[in-house]
């Protein structure tokens, strides 16, 4: 680990949260999570993920340390929501005009928190579970949920 003294650190960063923000911004900058999510919303039934966020975390030991730290999980989730909510809701409301913005936001948050929790418990901690069958079942569940939104009528929403 690099030997950096406190003075040098504070020349570059305001505080430790600034370091975390920089690391997360870098991580999210080349993650195709939101595009996969919007593809799921708009093209339910097609493959959800190529290289999803869950796999990127799993294959990068340094990021896995950050994402499995439960003391900052809520911070990471809020950052994900703030970064991706507007575009996800835009696509969701265009595809499913009978749901309200509040319902769309609830679905988005439900999806993020649920996927994060499952990954934290079963995937990122490398608990020996075969991840692909689990991911396939979750993807199918999510896709079928979005498919059912397309079948809503005015009385259901």
DOPAMI-729735 format. One record per atom (N, C-alpha, C, O): residue number from 1; residue in one letter; atom name; z, y, x. Coordinates in steps of 0.2 Angstrom, whole numbers, plus 5000, padded with zeros to 4 digits. Layout:
BEGIN
> dolum,paro,nudren,c3,c2,c1
> NUM,A,CA,Z,Y,X
...
This chain:
BEGIN
> dolum,paro,nudren,c3,c2,c1
> 1,X,N,5000,4994,5004
> 1,X,CA,5000,5000,5000
> 1,X,C,5000,5006,5004
> 1,X,O,5003,5006,5010
> 2,X,N,4996,5011,5003
> 2,X,CA,4996,5017,5007
> 2,X,C,5003,5021,5007
> 2,X,O,5006,5021,5002
> 3,X,N,5004,5024,5013
> 3,X,CA,5010,5028,5014
> 3,X,C,5008,5035,5012
> 3,X,O,5005,5038,5016
> 4,X,N,5011,5037,5006
> 4,X,CA,5009,5044,5004
> 4,X,C,5016,5047,5002
> 4,X,O,5020,5044,4999
> 5,X,N,5017,5053,5005
> 5,X,CA,5024,5056,5004
> 5,X,C,5023,5060,4998
> 5,X,O,5018,5062,4995
> 6,X,N,5029,5062,4995
> 6,X,CA,5029,5066,4989
> 6,X,C,5025,5072,4989
> 6,X,O,5022,5074,4984
> 7,X,N,5026,5076,4994
> 7,X,CA,5022,5082,4995
> 7,X,C,5014,5081,4994
> 7,X,O,5011,5085,4991
> 8,X,N,5012,5076,4997
> 8,X,CA,5005,5075,4997
> 8,X,C,5003,5073,4990
> 8,X,O,4997,5075,4987
> 9,X,N,5007,5069,4987
> 9,X,CA,5005,5066,4980
> 9,X,C,5005,5072,4976
> 9,X,O,5000,5073,4972
> 10,X,N,5009,5077,4976
> 10,X,CA,5009,5082,4971
> 10,X,C,5004,5088,4973
> 10,X,O,5003,5092,4969
> 11,X,N,5001,5087,4979
> 11,X,CA,4995,5092,4980
> 11,X,C,4989,5089,4976
> 11,X,O,4985,5093,4974
> 12,X,N,4989,5083,4974
> 12,X,CA,4983,5080,4971
> 12,X,C,4985,5079,4963
> 12,X,O,4980,5079,4959
> 13,X,N,4991,5078,4961
> 13,X,CA,4993,5076,4955
> 13,X,C,4999,5080,4952
> 13,X,O,5003,5081,4956
> 14,X,N,4998,5082,4946
> 14,X,CA,5004,5085,4943
> 14,X,C,5010,5081,4942
> 14,X,O,5016,5083,4943
> 15,X,N,5009,5074,4940
> 15,X,CA,5014,5070,4939
> 15,X,C,5011,5063,4939
> 15,X,O,5005,5062,4939
> 16,X,N,5015,5058,4938
> 16,X,CA,5013,5051,4938
> 16,X,C,5008,5049,4931
> 16,X,O,5004,5045,4932
> 17,X,N,5009,5053,4926
> 17,X,CA,5005,5052,4920
> 17,X,C,4998,5055,4922
> 17,X,O,4993,5052,4919
> 18,X,N,4997,5060,4926
> 18,X,CA,4991,5062,4928
> 18,X,C,4987,5056,4932
> 18,X,O,4981,5056,4931
> 19,X,N,4990,5053,4936
> 19,X,CA,4987,5047,4940
> 19,X,C,4985,5042,4934
> 19,X,O,4979,5039,4935
> 20,X,N,4989,5040,4930
> 20,X,CA,4988,5035,4925
> 20,X,C,4982,5038,4921
> 20,X,O,4977,5034,4919
> 21,X,N,4981,5044,4919
> 21,X,CA,4976,5047,4915
> 21,X,C,4969,5046,4919
> 21,X,O,4964,5044,4916
> 22,X,N,4970,5047,4926
> 22,X,CA,4964,5047,4930
> 22,X,C,4961,5040,4930
> 22,X,O,4955,5038,4930
> 23,X,N,4966,5035,4931
> 23,X,CA,4964,5028,4931
> 23,X,C,4961,5026,4924
> 23,X,O,4956,5022,4924
> 24,X,N,4964,5028,4919
> 24,X,CA,4961,5026,4912
> 24,X,C,4955,5029,4911
> 24,X,O,4950,5026,4908
> 25,X,N,4954,5035,4913
> 25,X,CA,4947,5039,4912
> 25,X,C,4942,5035,4916
> 25,X,O,4936,5034,4913
> 26,X,N,4944,5033,4922
> 26,X,CA,4939,5029,4926
> 26,X,C,4937,5023,4923
> 26,X,O,4931,5021,4922
> 27,X,N,4942,5019,4920
> 27,X,CA,4941,5013,4917
> 27,X,C,4937,5013,4911
> 27,X,O,4932,5010,4910
> 28,X,N,4938,5018,4907
> 28,X,CA,4935,5019,4900
> 28,X,C,4928,5022,4901
> 28,X,O,4923,5021,4897
> 29,X,N,4926,5025,4907
> 29,X,CA,4920,5028,4908
> 29,X,C,4914,5023,4908
> 29,X,O,4909,5025,4907
> 30,X,N,4915,5017,4911
> 30,X,CA,4910,5012,4911
> 30,X,C,4912,5006,4907
> 30,X,O,4909,5001,4908
> 31,X,N,4916,5007,4902
> 31,X,CA,4917,5002,4897
> 31,X,C,4913,5003,4891
> 31,X,O,4913,5008,4888
> 32,X,N,4909,4997,4889
> 32,X,CA,4905,4998,4883
> 32,X,C,4909,4996,4876
> 32,X,O,4906,4994,4872
> 33,X,N,4915,4997,4876
> 33,X,CA,4919,4995,4871
> 33,X,C,4917,4998,4864
> 33,X,O,4915,4995,4859
> 34,X,N,4916,5005,4864
> 34,X,CA,4914,5008,4858
> 34,X,C,4907,5007,4856
> 34,X,O,4906,5006,4850
> 35,X,N,4903,5005,4860
> 35,X,CA,4896,5004,4858
> 35,X,C,4896,4997,4855
> 35,X,O,4892,4996,4850
> 36,X,N,4900,4992,4858
> 36,X,CA,4900,4986,4855
> 36,X,C,4904,4986,4848
> 36,X,O,4902,4983,4843
> 37,X,N,4909,4990,4847
> 37,X,CA,4912,4991,4841
> 37,X,C,4908,4994,4836
> 37,X,O,4908,4991,4830
> 38,X,N,4904,4999,4838
> 38,X,CA,4899,5002,4833
> 38,X,C,4894,4997,4831
> 38,X,O,4891,4997,4825
> 39,X,N,4892,4993,4836
> 39,X,CA,4887,4988,4834
> 39,X,C,4890,4983,4829
> 39,X,O,4886,4981,4825
> 40,X,N,4896,4981,4830
> 40,X,CA,4899,4977,4825
> 40,X,C,4899,4980,4818
> 40,X,O,4898,4976,4813
> 41,X,N,4901,4986,4818
> 41,X,CA,4901,4990,4812
> 41,X,C,4894,4990,4808
> 41,X,O,4894,4988,4802
> 42,X,N,4890,4992,4812
> 42,X,CA,4883,4993,4809
> 42,X,C,4879,4987,4809
> 42,X,O,4874,4987,4805
> 43,X,N,4880,4982,4812
> 43,X,CA,4876,4976,4812
> 43,X,C,4880,4970,4812
> 43,X,O,4879,4965,4816
> 44,X,N,4884,4970,4807
> 44,X,CA,4889,4964,4806
> 44,X,C,4885,4957,4806
> 44,X,O,4880,4957,4803
> 45,X,N,4888,4953,4810
> 45,X,CA,4884,4946,4810
> 45,X,C,4881,4945,4817
> 45,X,O,4880,4939,4819
> 46,X,N,4880,4951,4821
> 46,X,CA,4877,4950,4827
> 46,X,C,4883,4949,4832
> 46,X,O,4889,4950,4830
> 47,X,N,4882,4947,4838
> 47,X,CA,4887,4946,4843
> 47,X,C,4891,4953,4844
> 47,X,O,4888,4958,4845
> 48,X,N,4897,4952,4845
> 48,X,CA,4901,4958,4845
> 48,X,C,4902,4961,4852
> 48,X,O,4901,4967,4853
> 49,X,N,4903,4957,4857
> 49,X,CA,4904,4959,4864
> 49,X,C,4900,4956,4869
> 49,X,O,4898,4950,4869
> 50,X,N,4897,4960,4874
> 50,X,CA,4894,4957,4880
> 50,X,C,4900,4956,4885
> 50,X,O,4902,4951,4887
> 51,X,N,4902,4962,4888
> 51,X,CA,4907,4963,4892
> 51,X,C,4912,4967,4889
> 51,X,O,4912,4973,4891
> 52,X,N,4916,4965,4885
> 52,X,CA,4921,4969,4881
> 52,X,C,4927,4971,4886
> 52,X,O,4928,4969,4891
> 53,X,N,4931,4976,4883
> 53,X,CA,4936,4978,4886
> 53,X,C,4941,4973,4889
> 53,X,O,4944,4973,4894
> 54,X,N,4942,4968,4884
> 54,X,CA,4947,4962,4886
> 54,X,C,4945,4959,4892
> 54,X,O,4949,4957,4896
> 55,X,N,4938,4958,4893
> 55,X,CA,4936,4954,4899
> 55,X,C,4936,4958,4905
> 55,X,O,4938,4956,4911
> 56,X,N,4935,4965,4904
> 56,X,CA,4935,4969,4910
> 56,X,C,4942,4970,4913
> 56,X,O,4943,4970,4919
> 57,X,N,4947,4970,4908
> 57,X,CA,4954,4970,4911
> 57,X,C,4956,4963,4914
> 57,X,O,4959,4963,4919
> 58,X,N,4954,4958,4911
> 58,X,CA,4955,4951,4914
> 58,X,C,4953,4950,4921
> 58,X,O,4956,4948,4925
> 59,X,N,4947,4953,4922
> 59,X,CA,4943,4952,4928
> 59,X,C,4945,4957,4934
> 59,X,O,4943,4956,4939
> 60,X,N,4949,4962,4932
> 60,X,CA,4951,4967,4937
> 60,X,C,4958,4967,4938
> 60,X,O,4962,4969,4933
> 61,X,N,4961,4964,4943
> 61,X,CA,4968,4963,4944
> 61,X,C,4972,4970,4944
> 61,X,O,4977,4970,4941
> 62,X,N,4969,4975,4947
> 62,X,CA,4972,4981,4947
> 62,X,C,4973,4984,4940
> 62,X,O,4978,4987,4938
> 63,X,N,4968,4984,4936
> 63,X,CA,4968,4986,4929
> 63,X,C,4973,4982,4925
> 63,X,O,4976,4984,4920
> 64,X,N,4973,4975,4926
> 64,X,CA,4977,4971,4922
> 64,X,C,4984,4972,4923
> 64,X,O,4988,4972,4918
> 65,X,N,4986,4975,4929
> 65,X,CA,4993,4977,4930
> 65,X,C,4995,4982,4926
> 65,X,O,5001,4983,4923
> 66,X,N,4990,4987,4925
> 66,X,CA,4992,4993,4920
> 66,X,C,4992,4991,4913
> 66,X,O,4997,4992,4910
> 67,X,N,4987,4987,4911
> 67,X,CA,4986,4985,4904
> 67,X,C,4992,4980,4901
> 67,X,O,4993,4980,4895
> 68,X,N,4995,4976,4906
> 68,X,CA,5000,4972,4904
> 68,X,C,5007,4975,4905
> 68,X,O,5012,4971,4903
> 69,X,N,5007,4981,4907
> 69,X,CA,5014,4984,4907
> 69,X,C,5016,4987,4900
> 69,X,O,5013,4992,4898
> 70,X,N,5020,4983,4897
> 70,X,CA,5022,4985,4890
> 70,X,C,5025,4992,4889
> 70,X,O,5025,4994,4884
> 71,X,N,5028,4995,4895
> 71,X,CA,5031,5001,4894
> 71,X,C,5026,5007,4893
> 71,X,O,5028,5012,4891
> 72,X,N,5019,5005,4895
> 72,X,CA,5014,5010,4894
> 72,X,C,5009,5008,4889
> 72,X,O,5004,5012,4888
> 73,X,N,5010,5003,4885
> 73,X,CA,5005,5000,4881
> 73,X,C,5003,5005,4875
> 73,X,O,4997,5006,4874
> 74,X,N,5008,5008,4872
> 74,X,CA,5007,5013,4867
> 74,X,C,5003,5019,4870
> 74,X,O,4999,5022,4866
> 75,X,N,5005,5021,4876
> 75,X,CA,5001,5027,4879
> 75,X,C,4994,5025,4879
> 75,X,O,4989,5029,4878
> 76,X,N,4992,5019,4882
> 76,X,CA,4985,5017,4883
> 76,X,C,4982,5016,4876
> 76,X,O,4976,5018,4875
> 77,X,N,4985,5013,4871
> 77,X,CA,4982,5013,4864
> 77,X,C,4981,5020,4861
> 77,X,O,4975,5021,4858
> 78,X,N,4985,5024,4862
> 78,X,CA,4984,5031,4860
> 78,X,C,4978,5034,4863
> 78,X,O,4974,5038,4860
> 79,X,N,4977,5033,4870
> 79,X,CA,4972,5036,4873
> 79,X,C,4965,5033,4871
> 79,X,O,4960,5036,4870
> 80,X,N,4965,5026,4870
> 80,X,CA,4959,5023,4867
> 80,X,C,4957,5026,4860
> 80,X,O,4952,5027,4859
> 81,X,N,4962,5027,4856
> 81,X,CA,4961,5030,4849
> 81,X,C,4958,5037,4850
> 81,X,O,4953,5038,4847
> 82,X,N,4961,5041,4854
> 82,X,CA,4959,5048,4855
> 82,X,C,4952,5048,4857
> 82,X,O,4948,5052,4856
> 83,X,N,4950,5043,4862
> 83,X,CA,4944,5043,4865
> 83,X,C,4938,5041,4860
> 83,X,O,4933,5044,4860
> 84,X,N,4940,5036,4856
> 84,X,CA,4934,5032,4853
> 84,X,C,4935,5033,4845
> 84,X,O,4930,5031,4842
> 85,X,N,4940,5036,4842
> 85,X,CA,4941,5036,4835
> 85,X,C,4935,5040,4832
> 85,X,O,4932,5037,4827
> 86,X,N,4933,5046,4834
> 86,X,CA,4928,5050,4830
> 86,X,C,4921,5046,4830
> 86,X,O,4918,5046,4824
> 87,X,N,4919,5043,4835
> 87,X,CA,4913,5040,4835
> 87,X,C,4913,5034,4831
> 87,X,O,4908,5032,4827
> 88,X,N,4918,5030,4831
> 88,X,CA,4919,5024,4827
> 88,X,C,4919,5025,4820
> 88,X,O,4916,5022,4816
> 89,X,N,4923,5030,4818
> 89,X,CA,4924,5032,4811
> 89,X,C,4917,5035,4808
> 89,X,O,4915,5033,4803
> 90,X,N,4913,5039,4812
> 90,X,CA,4907,5041,4810
> 90,X,C,4902,5035,4808
> 90,X,O,4899,5035,4803
> 91,X,N,4902,5030,4813
> 91,X,CA,4898,5024,4812
> 91,X,C,4900,5021,4805
> 91,X,O,4896,5018,4801
> 92,X,N,4907,5020,4805
> 92,X,CA,4910,5016,4800
> 92,X,C,4908,5019,4793
> 92,X,O,4906,5016,4788
> 93,X,N,4909,5026,4792
> 93,X,CA,4908,5029,4786
> 93,X,C,4901,5030,4784
> 93,X,O,4899,5030,4778
> 94,X,N,4896,5030,4789
> 94,X,CA,4889,5030,4788
> 94,X,C,4887,5023,4785
> 94,X,O,4883,5022,4780
> 95,X,N,4890,5018,4788
> 95,X,CA,4888,5011,4786
> 95,X,C,4891,5009,4779
> 95,X,O,4888,5005,4775
> 96,X,N,4898,5011,4778
> 96,X,CA,4901,5009,4772
> 96,X,C,4904,5015,4768
> 96,X,O,4910,5017,4769
> 97,X,N,4900,5019,4765
> 97,X,CA,4901,5025,4762
> 97,X,C,4907,5025,4756
> 97,X,O,4909,5030,4754
> 98,X,N,4908,5019,4754
> 98,X,CA,4913,5018,4749
> 98,X,C,4920,5018,4751
> 98,X,O,4925,5019,4747
> 99,X,N,4921,5018,4758
> 99,X,CA,4928,5018,4760
> 99,X,C,4929,5025,4762
> 99,X,O,4925,5029,4764
> 100,X,N,4936,5027,4762
> 100,X,CA,4938,5034,4764
> 100,X,C,4939,5035,4771
> 100,X,O,4939,5030,4775
> 101,X,N,4939,5041,4774
> 101,X,CA,4940,5042,4781
> 101,X,C,4947,5039,4783
> 101,X,O,4948,5036,4788
> 102,X,N,4952,5039,4779
> 102,X,CA,4959,5036,4780
> 102,X,C,4958,5029,4781
> 102,X,O,4961,5026,4785
> 103,X,N,4954,5025,4776
> 103,X,CA,4953,5018,4776
> 103,X,C,4950,5016,4783
> 103,X,O,4952,5011,4786
> 104,X,N,4945,5020,4785
> 104,X,CA,4941,5019,4791
> 104,X,C,4945,5019,4797
> 104,X,O,4945,5015,4801
> 105,X,N,4950,5024,4797
> 105,X,CA,4954,5025,4803
> 105,X,C,4959,5020,4803
> 105,X,O,4961,5017,4808
> 106,X,N,4962,5017,4797
> 106,X,CA,4967,5012,4797
> 106,X,C,4963,5006,4800
> 106,X,O,4967,5002,4803
> 107,X,N,4957,5004,4798
> 107,X,CA,4954,4998,4800
> 107,X,C,4953,4999,4808
> 107,X,O,4954,4994,4811
> 108,X,N,4951,5004,4810
> 108,X,CA,4950,5005,4817
> 108,X,C,4956,5004,4821
> 108,X,O,4956,5001,4826
> 109,X,N,4962,5007,4819
> 109,X,CA,4968,5006,4822
> 109,X,C,4971,4999,4822
> 109,X,O,4973,4996,4827
> 110,X,N,4970,4996,4816
> 110,X,CA,4972,4989,4815
> 110,X,C,4968,4985,4820
> 110,X,O,4971,4980,4823
> 111,X,N,4962,4986,4821
> 111,X,CA,4957,4982,4826
> 111,X,C,4960,4983,4833
> 111,X,O,4961,4978,4836
> 112,X,N,4961,4989,4835
> 112,X,CA,4963,4991,4842
> 112,X,C,4970,4987,4843
> 112,X,O,4970,4984,4848
> 113,X,N,4975,4989,4839
> 113,X,CA,4981,4986,4840
> 113,X,C,4981,4979,4840
> 113,X,O,4985,4975,4844
> 114,X,N,4978,4976,4835
> 114,X,CA,4978,4968,4835
> 114,X,C,4974,4965,4841
> 114,X,O,4977,4960,4844
> 115,X,N,4969,4968,4843
> 115,X,CA,4965,4965,4849
> 115,X,C,4969,4966,4855
> 115,X,O,4970,4961,4859
> 116,X,N,4972,4972,4856
> 116,X,CA,4977,4973,4862
> 116,X,C,4982,4968,4862
> 116,X,O,4984,4965,4867
> 117,X,N,4986,4967,4856
> 117,X,CA,4992,4962,4856
> 117,X,C,4990,4955,4858
> 117,X,O,4993,4952,4861
> 118,X,N,4984,4953,4855
> 118,X,CA,4982,4946,4856
> 118,X,C,4980,4945,4864
> 118,X,O,4982,4940,4867
> 119,X,N,4977,4950,4866
> 119,X,CA,4975,4950,4873
> 119,X,C,4981,4950,4878
> 119,X,O,4981,4946,4883
> 120,X,N,4986,4954,4876
> 120,X,CA,4992,4955,4880
> 120,X,C,4996,4948,4880
> 120,X,O,4998,4946,4885
> 121,X,N,4996,4945,4874
> 121,X,CA,5000,4939,4874
> 121,X,C,4996,4933,4876
> 121,X,O,4999,4928,4879
> 122,X,N,4990,4932,4875
> 122,X,CA,4986,4926,4877
> 122,X,C,4981,4926,4882
> 122,X,O,4979,4921,4885
> 123,X,N,4979,4932,4884
> 123,X,CA,4973,4932,4888
> 123,X,C,4975,4936,4895
> 123,X,O,4974,4932,4900
> 124,X,N,4977,4942,4895
> 124,X,CA,4978,4946,4901
> 124,X,C,4983,4943,4905
> 124,X,O,4983,4943,4912
> 125,X,N,4988,4939,4903
> 125,X,CA,4993,4936,4906
> 125,X,C,4992,4929,4909
> 125,X,O,4996,4926,4912
> 126,X,N,4985,4927,4908
> 126,X,CA,4983,4921,4911
> 126,X,C,4987,4915,4909
> 126,X,O,4990,4912,4914
> 127,X,N,4989,4914,4903
> 127,X,CA,4994,4909,4901
> 127,X,C,4991,4902,4901
> 127,X,O,4994,4897,4898
> 128,X,N,4985,4901,4903
> 128,X,CA,4982,4895,4903
> 128,X,C,4978,4893,4897
> 128,X,O,4975,4887,4897
> 129,X,N,4977,4897,4892
> 129,X,CA,4974,4896,4886
> 129,X,C,4966,4897,4887
> 129,X,O,4965,4902,4891
> 130,X,N,4962,4893,4884
> 130,X,CA,4955,4894,4885
> 130,X,C,4953,4900,4880
> 130,X,O,4954,4899,4874
> 131,X,N,4951,4905,4883
> 131,X,CA,4951,4912,4879
> 131,X,C,4944,4912,4875
> 131,X,O,4945,4914,4870
> 132,X,N,4939,4909,4877
> 132,X,CA,4933,4909,4873
> 132,X,C,4933,4907,4866
> 132,X,O,4931,4911,4862
> 133,X,N,4936,4901,4865
> 133,X,CA,4936,4899,4858
> 133,X,C,4941,4904,4853
> 133,X,O,4939,4905,4848
> 134,X,N,4946,4907,4856
> 134,X,CA,4950,4911,4853
> 134,X,C,4946,4918,4852
> 134,X,O,4946,4920,4846
> 135,X,N,4943,4920,4857
> 135,X,CA,4939,4926,4856
> 135,X,C,4933,4925,4850
> 135,X,O,4932,4930,4846
> 136,X,N,4930,4919,4850
> 136,X,CA,4925,4918,4845
> 136,X,C,4928,4918,4838
> 136,X,O,4925,4921,4834
> 137,X,N,4934,4915,4837
> 137,X,CA,4937,4915,4831
> 137,X,C,4939,4922,4829
> 137,X,O,4938,4924,4823
> 138,X,N,4941,4926,4833
> 138,X,CA,4943,4933,4832
> 138,X,C,4937,4937,4830
> 138,X,O,4937,4941,4825
> 139,X,N,4932,4937,4834
> 139,X,CA,4926,4940,4833
> 139,X,C,4923,4938,4826
> 139,X,O,4920,4943,4822
> 140,X,N,4923,4932,4824
> 140,X,CA,4920,4930,4818
> 140,X,C,4924,4933,4812
> 140,X,O,4922,4935,4807
> 141,X,N,4931,4933,4813
> 141,X,CA,4935,4936,4808
> 141,X,C,4934,4943,4807
> 141,X,O,4933,4945,4801
> 142,X,N,4933,4947,4812
> 142,X,CA,4932,4954,4812
> 142,X,C,4925,4955,4809
> 142,X,O,4924,4959,4804
> 143,X,N,4920,4951,4811
> 143,X,CA,4913,4952,4808
> 143,X,C,4913,4950,4800
> 143,X,O,4910,4954,4797
> 144,X,N,4917,4945,4798
> 144,X,CA,4917,4944,4791
> 144,X,C,4920,4949,4787
> 144,X,O,4919,4951,4782
> 145,X,N,4925,4952,4790
> 145,X,CA,4929,4958,4787
> 145,X,C,4924,4964,4786
> 145,X,O,4924,4967,4781
> 146,X,N,4920,4965,4791
> 146,X,CA,4915,4971,4790
> 146,X,C,4910,4969,4785
> 146,X,O,4907,4973,4782
> 147,X,N,4908,4963,4786
> 147,X,CA,4903,4960,4781
> 147,X,C,4905,4961,4774
> 147,X,O,4901,4963,4769
> 148,X,N,4911,4960,4772
> 148,X,CA,4914,4961,4766
> 148,X,C,4914,4968,4763
> 148,X,O,4914,4969,4758
> 149,X,N,4915,4973,4768
> 149,X,CA,4915,4980,4766
> 149,X,C,4908,4982,4763
> 149,X,O,4908,4986,4759
> 150,X,N,4903,4979,4766
> 150,X,CA,4896,4980,4763
> 150,X,C,4896,4978,4756
> 150,X,O,4891,4980,4753
> 151,X,N,4900,4973,4754
> 151,X,CA,4900,4971,4747
> 151,X,C,4904,4974,4742
> 151,X,O,4904,4973,4736
> 152,X,N,4908,4979,4744
> 152,X,CA,4912,4983,4740
> 152,X,C,4908,4987,4735
> 152,X,O,4902,4989,4736
> 153,X,N,4911,4988,4729
> 153,X,CA,4908,4993,4724
> 153,X,C,4913,4999,4723
> 153,X,O,4919,4998,4726
> 154,X,N,4911,5003,4719
> 154,X,CA,4915,5009,4718
> 154,X,C,4922,5008,4716
> 154,X,O,4927,5011,4717
> 155,X,N,4923,5003,4712
> 155,X,CA,4930,5001,4709
> 155,X,C,4934,4998,4714
> 155,X,O,4940,4998,4713
> 156,X,N,4931,4995,4719
> 156,X,CA,4935,4991,4724
> 156,X,C,4938,4996,4729
> 156,X,O,4944,4994,4732
> 157,X,N,4935,5001,4731
> 157,X,CA,4937,5005,4737
> 157,X,C,4943,5010,4735
> 157,X,O,4945,5014,4739
